[in-house]
Amino acid sequence: QVQLVESGGGLVQAGGSLRLSCAASGNTLSIKTMGWYRQAPGKQRELVASISSGGITTYADSVKDRFTASRSNAKDTVYLQMNSLKPEDTAVYYCNTRSWILHDTWGQGTQVTVSS
C-alpha cells in the first residue's frame, strides 16, 4: 500500500503563486505515475497534471504554461508549482498515484483558494 501526505495549499490573491507537495510512503516501488487532480464545488474531479516515472508530464489545457509538475524519485515526492493563479483555480487539490497495475491512491486533499 501507498500512503500520501499533501501540503502547501492556502489562500492567495489572483496572480500569485503556490507550491503543493505530496510525499509518498509505503510500497513506493509500485508507483508508476504521480500527479494532481482538483475538484471545485459542484464539479467533477479533473486531472491537473501527471508525471510518469520517466518524467513525462501531462497537463490540463487550463493550466498549461502556468503550472509545473515535478517529481523526485529519490524522495518519492511530487510537486505542483502553480503560478499566475486565477479564481477559477480554486478547488480542493488531490495528490494521486497510480501503480503499474493501475491501482489509484489518493491524498486527503488540500484547499487552494484564489481571491479576485
Secondary structure, 3 states (H helix, E strand, C coil): CEEEEEECCEEEECCCCEEEEEEEEECHHHEEEEEEEEECCCCCCEEEEEEECCCCEEECCCCCCCEEEEEECCCCEEEEEECCCCHHHCEEEEEEEEECCCCEEECCCEEEEEEC
